[in-house]
Amino acid sequence: MEPSVPERVELPPAFEDVLINDLVELIADMLERLMSHNDRIPLQPESLTRFHSRSAPGISILDYLKRIVRFTKVEKTCLLITLHYIDQICARVPLFTLSSLTCHRFIIAAVTVSSKGLCDVFCNNALYAKVGGISVGELNTLEREFLRMIEWTITCTRDLLQEYYINLVRTHSTSKYIIARAHSSEGSSSSGSSDFDMETLPSRSPSLNEPSAILVEPVAPNADSSRRPTIEQNMAFAALQHQNQEPES
């Protein structure tokens, strides 16, 4: 008996028209693959950030994103721009990695910042914190750190978001998604997005020794990227190692 072929799901050419549940699955698939790669990179004291948790949360990224969508009604642009934030921070702060220890806190901070900066209506930090499973004080700290790391650049072009969307579809791990072809009667009035050649998009294949990003834009690296770990980072790293070495009761 021949193995069953997964049914192909056609998605609209423009990211604005995609169902948010499909977008969530696309983003979660990409983030899970990034985390799987980056979790194999040994953790160093100087790479610790405020986004690191002592252990990986028990909720998957897919379910975490679904929870955020359900309770905050986050807009699609705010979800998609999270990928841009990842690339920008990884370029500016080479020691930062999106892993199972950082991804959840990063996402809730990114949604908080992007919703406030891009949307007319957004939630307060008390709700974002409750949905994200952290305290309000912790979210406030993460929000400030996040803005510092992206240098307060919370927007990007529509074309760049479209590029992320196409790349998500093209590189999905199951290849079940495809971009529907635009009807010829529509012409080329949609800024050429529907005629995007998916095979021409860059696909980054990082080595096992470097953190993985998505579609990195050229950004001047930080001059102090090779700095020594701070006292706070050393203490946090020691606490993390101590917790991981404790026998389970």
Secondary structure, 3 states (H helix, E strand, C coil): CCCCCCCCEEECCCHHHCCHHHHHHHHHHHHHHHHHHHCCCCCCHHHCCCCCCCCCCCCCHHHHHHHHHHHHCCCHHHHHHHHHHHHHHHHHCCCCCCCCCCHHHHHHHHHHHHHHHHCCCCCCHHHHHHHHCCCHHHHHHHHHHHHHHCCCCCCCCHHHHHHHHHHHHHCCCCCCEEECCCCHHHCCCCCCHHHCCHHHCCCCCCCCCCCCCCCCCCCCCCCCCCCCCCHHHHHHHHHHHHHHHCCCC
